[in-house]
Every structure is written in C-alpha cells, then in structure tokens.
Amino acid sequence: MLYGTLFLVAGAALLAITYGLVANGTASAAKPIVVTKQPRTAVSPPTPPSFVTGVTAGTSTLPKGGAVLYEQKTAGPRTVVQVQQYAGQVDATFRLLTAAHDQELTALQKRANVRLAQVKTSQLDTLLTRSGLALAIMALASIGLGWVMAGRALRPVRTMSSRARGISERNLHERLALDGPDDELKELGETFDGLLGRLEAAFESQRRFVANASHELRTPITLERALVEVALSDPDPSVDSLRETCRRVLASSEQQERLIEALLTLARSQRGLEHRAPVDLQELTAEVVRSIPSNGVRIDTKLEAARTTGDSALVERLLANLVENAVRYNEPDGWVEAWTGPREGMPTLEVSNSGPVVASDQVGELRKPFSRLDGDGAVASRNGDSREGLGLGLSIVQAIADAHDAQLTTTPRPEGGLTVTVRFPGDS
C-alpha cells in the first residue's frame, strides 16, 4: 500500500505536469484566427475624357499612304456629369460589397475560433481521462506487484523475527543462520548472530563467575564452621586450642573479606566511570611500590611523568594488582620492574617480572576470573589456596582498563615471566 500510494502520488504529479505542458503548448500553437482587412482606396471621379469625332466633309486631307486624319474636339458638359454619376454609383456598390465581405469574414473568424476552442477542450479532456485511467490501472498493478515483491524481500525479516522470539538465555547457542544473497538483510542476520555469540560468551562468563564466586565464598565459610564445630566438640578445650581456632577463623575471615572486596571492585569497574579526575601514574606507582611487601623480590622502578584522567582509587587498585601478581608469581630471587611514561603520545604503565614461562596461547586465560598460574606456568582454576591469590587480579585489571578506555597488553617473556602494558588515553 505504501509503494502503491507513492506511485499514485508521483503519477498524479507527472499527469498534472504533462497536462499543464500540453495545455500551454496547445494554447501557443492554436492562436485565434484574425483576418487582416486590406484598406480600401476611394474611387475618385474620373477626368473628363476626350472624344474623337469625325472631320466634316470638305475639310479633311488625305495624308501619304491614304490615312484619314481626324480632328479631336473636347466633350461637352453633359457628358462629364454622366460619367461622374456613373463613378459614384460604382463606388457605392463597391462599398456595399466590401462591407458585406467584412461581415462574412468576421462571422467566419468567430466560428473558427469557437471550433478551435472546442477541439482544444476535447483534446485536453481526452488526455486527462485516458491518462487518469492509465494511472489508476498502473496504481493497482503497482500495489499488487509491491505486495508480492515486499513479501519476497521481507521474508528473511519474518524468519529472523520468528527465530529471535524463540531464543532466550537458555538457548543462546542457537543462531539465525540466514541463507540467500549477500544483501543488507543477510548482513543484518549475521550481525544479530554475532550479537548472540557475544551475549552467549557474556552469559557463560557470568555463570562461571557466579559459580566460582559461590565456591570461593563457600570455602572459607565451610572452614570457619568446621573450626568452630571442632572447638565446640572438645569436652575440655584449652586456652591455646581456642586461641588457635580463633586465629584460623580470623585468617579465613580476612581471606573472605579480601575476596568480597575484590568482587565489589570488579563489579564497580564493569559499571564504568561516573566521573573523571586528573591521575598521575608516576605518583601512584611510587606509592603502591612502597606499600606492597616485596617478599625478597627486587623491585626496580623507572618512573617518568604520565598524566591521564580517571578514577584514582580504581587506577591505584589496578597498579596494586599488577605489582602484587608480579611479586607473587615470581622466583624466590626474582625481580620486578615498574615503568611509567609517555609512549606514542599516550600515558603508559608497564610492569615486568621474572618467573615461570607462560605459553602464548594461555595468556588470554589469565584475564578470566578465578584463573591463576600453577607451578609449571600453566593456567588453572584456583582451588582455595590463599597462597596463590584469589585469581581475580588480572580480571580486575582488565575491567578497570576497559572502564578507563585503556589498552591492556599481556606479553609473555621468552626467558620467563610477563610484561603487562596499560596505555591510558591522554590527559584532556
């Protein structure tokens, strides 16, 4: 209906333009007939003619050759009057004939102009009627063809709608999988399939995160409950045993507190930034390095000015996680190096360390929640060992970097260890 209406409007406009052009062209070509009257010349009375009369006998002479010479004599007054009267009658008759001829020409001109106007009106009416009929037929035909073509063209849309209605969080693995030519609708279907793929990955990551977080929170709670039950089941507990139980419960509570704080930091980072403020990477890195225990690992710093904007508390958490991970996953006599400064016009932070060799294909796994390095440098899930950390360090770093529109790069060193580079946007 939309295509038919548009065709009808365009056809009506074209018909109006054509009608106007034809009407103007006919008006300019068929001008009214105008008869030009020739001016009449008045009849003047003729000059009295001269009459030749014969010569009286006895007075003529015969010239050579036998010709008779006649003598001209002037006509009399009566003859002149008769000629003048005759000329007046002729002029009057001529005037009457001319007047009658003019009247007849005027009447003929009027009849011709009326007939031309009638022919012009008839032609325009015929043009309008036949063009309108053709326009109506073509409008109906265009509606039918538009219905058929629109149905064929929009069939993939109906397919996408029906399949999309059947997809929920329980079957995100399904795809539209449109077939056909590579047109805009197929591109839309492929884009929607890509979106479903990203949603499936996000939901799967969320499920895995919730499961891991539940397991991590359940472990210290279970441990605390077991310690308390053991202490209560002892009929004759000593002060030392109770104190030891309290110390172990306190250590478990501290571990649980760190985990909850890490989870809250991760959730806060994934929400994005509510406000931005100037941040000095050089100053924050120096403070973090001074506050973190080295555990016998040598920590070197090469700090230059590097200013950006963002959330100072989140950036400090990012720095602390990088330095803590570099110290934790290291050799007993290893080293850690922290560097800040501009690189390619961007404020950059880089933390490198010695340690076990990490395979290149497993570097990406380190950014997933509750993933850590085992003793052989392979990536594995955390199993509740507090000595190996919570497994959220690089996940939080990735989330904070994304919130600050920063670029996070993790590169394994051939001789062992990692180099983590974070490039922040410039200070605007």
N, C-alpha and C positions, 0 to 999 in steps of 0.2 A: 504493500500500500504506500509506503514511503517513496519507493522508487517510482511507482506509477504517478503519485501526486507531483513529484518533482518533474517527471516527464511532461505531465499535463501543464504545469505552470510554464515550463520552458517552451512547450509547443504553443501555448496561448500567446506568450510574448513574441515568439517568432511570427505567428499569424498576424498579430497586431502590427508588427514592423512591416511585414510584407504587404498588408492591406494599405498601410499608410503610404508606402513607396509606390504601389500600383496606382493608388488614387491620385497622388501628386503627379505621377508620370502621365496618367490619362488626362488630367486637367491641363497639363502643359502641352500635350500633343494635340488634343482636340479643342482648339480655341474656337470661340464663337465666330460664325461666318459674318463678315462685314463686307457689303457691296460698296465699292467706291464709285460715286457718281461723277461722271465727266461734266465739266462746266459747259453750259450752253452758250453758243455765240448768237447774239441778237442779229436778226435779219435787217439790214439797212435798205432803205428804199433805193432801188437801182437808179443809176444815172440815165437820164433820158436818152434813149438810143437814137442813132442817126439812121434814117431810112433812105434808101436809094430809089430814086424814081426814074422812070424813063425820060428821055430827052424828046422834047416836042419835035415834030417833023419840021424839016427845013433848017434846023439849027445844028444837027449832028454832022460830024465829019467822020469820015472813014479813015482810020489810020492805016499804016502799012500792014499788010497781012490780012486785011479785011475785018479787023476787030472793031466793034462798036463801042465807043466811049460814052458812059452815062454820066450825068451830072448829078452830084449829091445835093440834096436840099434838106434842111432842118425840119424835123417833125413839128407838128403843131401842138398847142397847149392841151388839147383834149386827150390826145394820145398819152401824154405824160401822166395825167390824172388817172387814166385807166390802168396804166402799168403800176402806179403806186397803190391803187386799191387792190390789185391782184397780189402784190407783195405783202400787204397787210393780212390778207386772207391766208396766204401761205404761212406766215409767221404765227398766226393764231392757231392754225391747225397743228403746226409743229409743237407749240407749247402744250396743247391738249394731249398730243401723243406722248410727249416727254413726261408729263405729269402722270398719265396712266401707267407708263412703263415704270416710273419710280415707285408707284404704289404697289405694282405687281412684284417688283424686286424686294421691297420691304416685307411684304407678306411672305414671300418665298424664304427670306432670311429668317424670319421668326419661326416658320415651320421647320426649317433645317436645324436651327439651334435647339428647338424643343425636342426634335428627334435625336440629336446628338446627346442631349442630357438624359433622355430615356435609355439610350443604348449604354451610356456610361454607368447609369444606376443599375441597369440589368446585369452588366458585366461584373460590377463590384458585388452585387448581391449573390450572383452565381459563384464568384470566387470565395466569398465568405461562407456560403452554405457548404460547398464541396470541401473547402479546407477544414471547416469545423467538423464535418462528418469524418473526414480522414483522420483528424486529430483525435476524435472520440474513439475510433476503431483502434488506432495505434496506442492510445492510452490504456484501453482494455487489454490489448495484446501485451503491452509492457508490464502491466500488473501481473498477468499470468506468467510471463517469462521471468519477471523479477521474483515471483513466488517460487518458481522452480529453481532458479539459479541461487537464490538466497538459501533455500533449503539444502541444496547440494554444498554450498560454500560454508554454511553454518553447521553442517552435520558433525564435524570434529568438535565444535563447541558443545553440542549436546552430549557427545561421547565423553568429553572432559568433565562436564557437569555431573553426569551420572556416575562416573568413576570416582570423581572427587568426593561426592556425597558418601560413598562407601568407605572412604579412608578415614581412620581415626588414629588415636595414639596406640591402639593395639595392633594395627596392621600398616605401620608406616613403611614397611618394606615394599609394599605394592607401588606400582608406577602406572602412569597413564599410557606410556608406550604407544604414542600415535604413529601411524604409518601414513604414507602418501607423499606428495611432492614436498620439497623443501620450501614452504611458504611461511608466511607470518604466523599462521595458526600452529603449524608444526613447531616453529621456534618457540611459541608460547608454551606448547606442551612440554618441550624439552626444558624450558626454564622452570616450569612447575615441577617437573621431575627432579631437577637439580635442587629446588627448594625442599622437596620431600626428602631428598638424600641428606641435606644439611639438618633438617628437623629430626630425621631418624638418628643421625650421629649425635645431635644435641640431647635428644631424649635418652639415648643409650648411655651417653656420658653422665647425664643427670641420674639415671637409675644406678649406674655403677658408683657414682659419687655418694648417693644416699646409702647404698648398701655398705660401702666401705666405711662411711662415716658412722653408720649404726654399729658396725663391727668394732670400729676403733673406740667408740664411746662405751660399748658393752664390755670390752675387755677390762678397763680399769674398774668399772663398777663391779664386775664379777670378782675381780681380785680383791677389792675392798670388802665385799660381802664375805668372801672366803676367809680373809684375815680376821674379820670380826667374829665369824662363827667359830673359828678355831680358838680364838681367845676366850670366847664365852663357854666353849665346851670343856676347857681346862678347869677341873674342880678346885685346883689350888694354884692359881696363877701367881707368878712372881711379878715384882715391880719391873724388873728388867724385861721380862717377856712382854708385859703390857706396853712398856715404852717402845720396844722393838716393833710391836704391832702398830702402834700409833705412828712411828716413823715411816713404816711401809705404807700405811694408809695415807699419810700426808704426801709421800712421794707420788703415790698413784693419783691423788687429787691434783697435785701440781701438774702432772702429765695431762690429766683430763682438762685442766684449765688452759694449758697451752694449746691443746687440740681445739677446744671451743674458740679460743681467741683466733687461731689460725683459720678456722671455718668462717668466723664472722668477718675476718679481714678479706678472705676470698669472696664472700658474698658481697661485701661492700665494694670491692674492686670491680666485680662484674656488673654492678649497677651503674657504673660510670661516675664522673666527677660532677658534683653540684656547683663547685666554684674553683677558680684557679688563682694562684698567688705566685709571686716570684720564688724560685727554688734555686739554691746554689749547690750543685753537685759536689764541688770541691769541699765545701764546709761540711756537708752531711756525711760524705765518705770519711773524712778525718775523724768525726765524732763516732761513727759506727766502728771504725777500726780500733779506736781507743777503748771502746766499751765491751768488745767481744773478746772472750778468753782465747788465747792462741793455742793452748794445749801443746806447747812445744813446737808448733809450726811457725816458721819465719814468715812474717807478713811485711812486705815491702809496698810502699806507696809512691806513685809518681802523679801528683795532683796538680792540675792546671785549672784555671778559671773555666767554668762551664755552667752557664746560667740558662734556666728554662722556666716554664710555668707549670703549675700543677698543685697537687695536694702534698704538702711537705711531709705529713705523717705517713702517707702511703709510699712515697718515694723512699723515706727512711726505712720502712718495712722491707721494701724491695732490696735496698742495699744490705740490710741485716741478713736477709735470707741468702743472698749471694755469698756474702763473706762467711756466714755460718756453714753453708754447704761446702764451700771451698776448704774450710778448716776441717770439717767432719770427714768428708770423703777425700782423704789425703794420706800420704805416707807419714810414718812417725817422725822422720826428719825432713819432711817436705817443705814446700814454700807456697805462699800465696802472694799474688801481685795485684794491686788495685790501681787503676789509672783513670783519670778524668781529663777532659779537654775537648777542644773542637776537632771534628773530623768531617771533612766535606761540608763545612758550614753548619753542622749540627752538633749540639752539646752531647757528648758521648761518655758513657761509663763502661769500663771493661774490667772484668775480674778473671784472672787466670790462676790455675793451681796445678801442682803435680798430683799424681795419683794413679789409679789403675787405668789401663787402656780401655776406652769405650768404643764400641763398634759404631760406625757412622749411621747404620740403619736403625740403631736403637736410641739415637739422641732424641728423636721426637717423642719417644715414650716417656722420657724423663719429665716432660711438661704435664703429663696426665696426673690427676690426683692420686695420692697414695702409691706412687711408684718411686722406687729408690734403686740404688746400685747395690748389688751383693758383693761379696768378697772378691769375685772373679771379674768384676767390671760389667757384668750383665745386669739388665734391668729386671726387677722383680717387684711384686707387691709387698707392702710392709706387713709383717706378721706380729705386730705388737711389741717389737723390740725397741724400747725407748732409746737405746744407744745408737740406733740407726736413724733416728729422727722420725718425724711424722709422715714423711712422704708428700708433703704439701708445699715444700719450698719453692720449686720451680713453677708449680701451678699458680701459686700466689704471684710470683714474679711475672708470669705471662699475663695474668689478669690485670695486674697494676700497669704493665706496659701497654696493654690494649686500652685501658682507661685513659692513659695519657697520650694516645696516638703515637706511641714509640715503637721502634722496630727492635725486636729481640732476636738475636742470632746466637746459637749454641754450636760451637765448633770443637770437635774432639782433637786433642793434640796427639801427634804420632807417637811421641815418647811417653804419653800417659797424661791424664787429667783433661780438663775442659777449659775453653775460653768462652766466656759469656759476655756478649756485647749488647748494650742497650743504647740506641740512638733516640734521643728526645727531640721533639720539634724545637726550633729556635725560640728564644725569648722575644715575644712580640709586645 
